Amino acid sequence: MSWAFLRDVLSGVNKYSTGIGRIWLSVVFIFRVLIYVVAAENVWKDETKDFDCNTEQPGCKNVCFDFYFPITQVRLWALQLILVSTPSLLVVLHVAYRENREKRYKKKIYKDTAEMDGGLWCTYIISLVFKATFEIGFMVIFFWLYGGLNMPLLLKCSIEPCPNIVDCYISQPTEKTIFLYIMAVTSGLCIVLNVAELTYLLFKRLWECQSKKYEAIRSSSGKRKQHKNQHEILQQHFKKTDSNDICHADEKLERHCSSDIA
């Protein structure tokens, strides 16, 4: 299986991620993709050939294998990696849409096409929700199909066309159990990182909104105080003007009365 496309997708979204997102990418690359490509695929080579049952009944071995392993763990692991990494495409496509829009209109529409704001912020949040949902969903499916992480040393099978209860054995059960625990731990770590990044982005946006609201209230209160001070100054000015006018009127009246008496 070629992982070049998945590598390119994850590398492309790395420059748009937060610090927590870059840690998530490192975990996916080192502890999931590389372990899968280098080691896990070799451990789960051809499960049907390495699955042995103590019977020569035709079809019994295949039916028992299909019953206990409807999908092998390594293929479920590969499907999980693909679906968990695919939501990152949403961010890359959104940035490409912004760039193509600027080219089409031949003008600067965005401050920075890769800036985490507006629609791109919403796209990134949606991708985180999808990634966490896929991770949790696959863990639930895994435990529902196999009942746990331990690979059994012996399987009892009595499904037709098996003549009776037969014993079946899988190859390298201990080694496979170790890889399954690695898969589960890294998956749990990725869930924690996704939830942490989602919480960080939501609280950061909430803090920015509250800060803008506080600044708006502060600026409006400052303007009100300024207007109030101006209003008080004007009132004082008008009072002085009125009092001066009254005084001048009284002086004129006194002069007029005195001239009449004279």
C-alpha positions as CSV (number, residue, x, y, z in Angstrom):
1,M,0.0,0.0,0.0
2,S,1.3,3.5,-1.0
3,W,1.2,6.1,1.8
4,A,2.7,9.0,-0.3
5,F,-0.7,10.7,-0.8
6,L,-1.4,10.6,2.9
7,R,2.0,11.9,3.7
8,D,1.6,14.8,1.3
9,V,-1.8,15.7,2.8
10,L,-0.5,15.7,6.3
11,S,2.6,17.7,5.3
12,G,0.4,20.3,3.5
13,V,-1.9,20.9,6.5
14,N,1.1,21.1,8.9
15,K,1.7,24.8,8.2
16,Y,-1.9,25.7,9.0
17,S,-2.0,23.9,12.3
18,T,-1.5,25.1,15.8
19,G,1.2,23.8,18.1
20,I,-1.0,21.0,19.4
21,G,-1.9,20.2,15.8
22,R,1.7,19.8,14.9
23,I,2.2,17.4,17.9
24,W,-0.8,15.4,16.5
25,L,0.8,15.2,13.1
26,S,4.1,14.0,14.6
27,V,2.3,11.2,16.6
28,V,0.4,10.1,13.4
29,F,3.6,10.1,11.3
30,I,6.0,8.4,13.8
31,F,3.8,6.1,15.9
32,R,1.1,5.2,13.4
33,V,2.1,5.5,9.8
34,L,5.7,4.5,10.2
35,I,5.0,1.6,12.5
36,Y,2.3,0.4,10.2
37,V,4.4,0.6,7.0
38,V,7.7,-0.7,8.6
39,A,6.5,-3.4,10.9
40,A,2.7,-4.1,11.2
41,E,2.2,-5.0,7.5
42,N,4.9,-7.7,7.8
43,V,3.4,-9.2,10.9
44,W,0.0,-9.5,9.3
45,K,1.1,-10.8,6.0
46,D,-1.4,-13.5,4.9
47,E,-3.6,-14.4,7.8
48,T,-5.6,-17.1,6.1
49,K,-2.4,-19.2,5.4
50,D,-1.1,-18.8,8.9
51,F,-4.5,-19.7,10.4
52,D,-4.3,-23.4,11.3
53,C,-7.1,-25.7,12.5
54,N,-6.8,-29.3,13.6
55,T,-9.2,-30.6,10.9
56,E,-9.0,-31.4,7.2
57,Q,-12.7,-30.6,6.6
58,P,-12.9,-28.5,3.4
59,G,-14.1,-25.0,4.1
60,C,-14.0,-25.3,7.9
61,K,-10.8,-23.3,8.3
62,N,-12.0,-20.4,6.0
63,V,-15.4,-20.2,7.8
64,C,-13.8,-20.1,11.2
65,F,-11.4,-17.4,10.1
66,D,-14.2,-15.3,8.7
67,F,-16.2,-15.7,11.9
68,Y,-13.4,-14.6,14.2
69,F,-11.9,-12.0,11.9
70,P,-14.5,-10.4,9.7
71,I,-11.9,-7.7,8.9
72,T,-8.3,-8.2,10.1
73,Q,-6.9,-5.8,12.6
74,V,-4.2,-4.4,10.3
75,R,-6.7,-3.5,7.6
76,L,-9.0,-1.9,10.1
77,W,-6.0,0.1,11.4
78,A,-5.2,1.2,7.8
79,L,-8.8,2.3,7.2
80,Q,-8.7,4.2,10.5
81,L,-5.5,6.0,9.5
82,I,-7.0,7.0,6.1
83,L,-10.3,8.3,7.5
84,V,-8.7,10.1,10.4
85,S,-6.3,11.9,8.1
86,T,-8.8,12.8,5.4
87,P,-10.5,15.7,7.3
88,S,-7.3,17.5,7.1
89,L,-8.0,17.8,3.4
90,L,-10.8,20.2,4.2
91,V,-8.3,22.8,5.5
92,V,-6.0,22.4,2.5
93,L,-9.0,22.7,0.0
94,H,-10.3,25.8,1.8
95,V,-6.9,27.5,1.5
96,A,-6.7,26.5,-2.2
97,Y,-10.2,28.0,-2.6
98,R,-9.1,31.3,-1.2
99,E,-6.0,31.4,-3.4
100,N,-8.0,30.6,-6.5
101,R,-10.6,33.3,-5.6
102,E,-7.8,35.9,-5.4
103,K,-6.4,34.8,-8.7
104,R,-9.9,35.0,-10.3
105,Y,-10.7,38.5,-9.2
106,K,-7.0,39.6,-9.5
107,K,-7.0,41.5,-6.2
108,K,-6.2,41.0,-2.5
109,I,-9.3,39.7,-0.8
110,Y,-7.8,38.3,2.3
111,K,-5.0,39.6,4.5
112,D,-3.4,36.1,4.4
113,T,-5.1,33.1,2.7
114,A,-3.7,30.8,5.4
115,E,-4.8,33.0,8.3
116,M,-6.9,31.1,10.8
117,D,-10.0,33.3,10.8
118,G,-13.6,33.3,9.6
119,G,-14.5,30.4,7.4
120,L,-11.0,28.8,7.6
121,W,-11.3,28.7,11.4
122,C,-14.7,27.0,11.1
123,T,-13.3,24.5,8.6
124,Y,-10.5,23.7,11.0
125,I,-12.9,23.2,13.9
126,I,-15.0,20.8,11.7
127,S,-12.0,18.8,10.7
128,L,-11.0,18.4,14.4
129,V,-14.5,17.2,15.2
130,F,-14.5,14.7,12.4
131,K,-11.0,13.4,13.4
132,A,-12.0,12.9,17.0
133,T,-15.3,11.2,15.9
134,F,-13.5,8.8,13.6
135,E,-11.0,7.9,16.3
136,I,-13.6,7.2,18.9
137,G,-15.8,5.3,16.3
138,F,-13.0,3.0,15.2
139,M,-12.1,2.2,18.8
140,V,-15.7,1.3,19.5
141,I,-15.8,-0.9,16.3
142,F,-12.6,-2.6,17.2
143,F,-13.7,-3.6,20.7
144,W,-17.1,-4.6,19.3
145,L,-15.6,-6.9,16.7
146,Y,-12.7,-8.4,18.8
147,G,-13.8,-7.9,22.4
148,G,-10.4,-6.5,23.4
149,L,-6.8,-6.0,22.4
150,N,-5.4,-9.4,23.4
151,M,-5.0,-11.9,20.6
152,P,-6.1,-15.4,21.8
153,L,-3.7,-18.3,21.6
154,L,-6.5,-20.8,20.9
155,L,-9.8,-20.4,19.2
156,K,-12.7,-22.9,19.5
157,C,-14.8,-23.2,16.4
158,S,-17.9,-25.3,15.8
159,I,-19.5,-23.5,12.7
160,E,-20.6,-25.6,9.8
161,P,-19.1,-27.3,7.8
162,C,-16.8,-28.1,10.7
163,P,-17.7,-31.7,11.9
164,N,-17.3,-30.8,15.6
165,I,-15.5,-28.4,17.8
166,V,-12.1,-27.8,16.3
167,D,-9.1,-25.9,17.7
168,C,-7.7,-23.1,15.6
169,Y,-4.4,-21.2,16.1
170,I,-3.2,-17.8,14.8
171,S,0.4,-17.0,14.1
172,Q,2.4,-14.6,16.4
173,P,-0.4,-13.8,18.8
174,T,1.9,-12.1,21.4
175,E,3.6,-9.9,18.8
176,K,0.2,-8.9,17.4
177,T,-1.1,-8.1,20.8
178,I,1.8,-5.7,21.4
179,F,1.1,-3.9,18.1
180,L,-2.6,-3.7,19.0
181,Y,-1.8,-2.0,22.3
182,I,0.5,0.5,20.5
183,M,-2.4,1.2,18.1
184,A,-4.8,1.7,21.0
185,V,-2.5,4.0,23.0
186,T,-1.6,6.2,20.0
187,S,-5.3,6.4,19.0
188,G,-6.2,7.5,22.6
189,L,-3.3,10.0,22.5
190,C,-4.6,11.4,19.2
191,I,-8.1,11.7,20.7
192,V,-6.7,13.7,23.7
193,L,-4.7,16.0,21.3
194,N,-7.8,16.6,19.1
195,V,-10.0,17.5,22.1
196,A,-7.2,19.7,23.6
197,E,-6.7,21.6,20.3
198,L,-10.5,22.0,19.9
199,T,-10.8,23.3,23.5
200,Y,-7.9,25.6,23.0
201,L,-9.3,27.1,19.7
202,L,-12.8,27.6,21.2
203,F,-11.5,29.3,24.4
204,K,-9.2,31.4,22.4
205,R,-12.0,32.6,20.1
206,L,-14.2,33.2,23.2
207,W,-11.5,35.2,24.8
208,E,-11.0,37.3,21.7
209,C,-14.8,38.0,21.4
210,Q,-15.0,39.0,25.1
211,S,-11.9,41.2,24.7
212,K,-13.4,43.0,21.7
213,K,-16.7,43.4,23.6
214,Y,-14.9,44.8,26.6
215,E,-12.9,47.2,24.4
216,A,-16.1,48.4,22.7
217,I,-17.8,49.0,26.1
218,R,-14.8,50.8,27.4
219,S,-14.5,53.0,24.4
220,S,-18.2,53.8,24.5
221,S,-18.0,54.7,28.2
222,G,-15.0,56.9,27.5
223,K,-17.0,58.7,24.8
224,R,-19.9,59.1,27.1
225,K,-17.6,60.7,29.8
226,Q,-16.1,63.0,27.2
227,H,-19.6,64.1,26.0
228,K,-20.7,64.6,29.6
229,N,-17.7,66.7,30.4
230,Q,-18.3,68.8,27.2
231,H,-21.9,69.2,28.2
232,E,-21.0,70.4,31.7
233,I,-18.5,72.9,30.3
234,L,-21.1,74.2,27.9
235,Q,-23.6,74.6,30.8
236,Q,-21.1,76.5,32.9
237,H,-20.4,78.7,29.9
238,F,-24.1,79.4,29.3
239,K,-24.6,80.2,33.0
240,K,-21.8,82.7,33.1
241,T,-23.1,84.2,29.9
242,D,-26.6,84.6,31.3
243,S,-25.4,86.0,34.6
244,N,-23.2,88.6,32.8
245,D,-26.2,89.6,30.6
246,I,-28.4,90.0,33.7
247,C,-25.8,92.2,35.4
248,H,-25.4,94.4,32.3
249,A,-29.2,94.7,32.2
250,D,-29.4,95.7,35.8
251,E,-26.7,98.4,35.3
252,K,-28.5,99.8,32.3
253,L,-31.8,99.9,34.3
254,E,-30.1,101.8,37.2
255,R,-28.6,104.3,34.9
256,H,-31.9,104.9,33.2
257,C,-33.7,105.4,36.5
258,S,-31.1,107.8,37.8
259,S,-31.3,109.9,34.6
260,D,-35.1,110.1,34.9
261,I,-34.9,111.3,38.5
262,A,-32.4,113.9,37.6
